[in-house]
């Protein structure tokens, strides 16, 4: 039964890739300067703004959360990634955002 599910997922992924569309992660709003404030924004705030993180981890001893969205289609690939580092109290210590989505490129250039 387990292998049937895995096989089904792989078959769907292959079919989507064959159609020229492959999506990784899930869409989330691109952050603005008022959404994330170092020393103020909490984990609960981030979850409310962006949903559950796509990945969690540790960077230099600090807890990190990441949101990622990528879409590959016949015209090319677009991605965006938000990574947030927290202090010991769960408050934003630092963050980075990268994107090549046309709307973000226009806004942040």
Buried (B, 14 or more C-beta within 10 A) or exposed (E): EEEEEEEEEEEEEEEEEEEEEBEEBEEBEBBEEEBBEEEEBEBEBBEEBBEEBBEEEEEEEBBBBBBBBBBBEEEEEBBBBBBBBBEEEEBBBBBEBEBEBEEBEEEEE
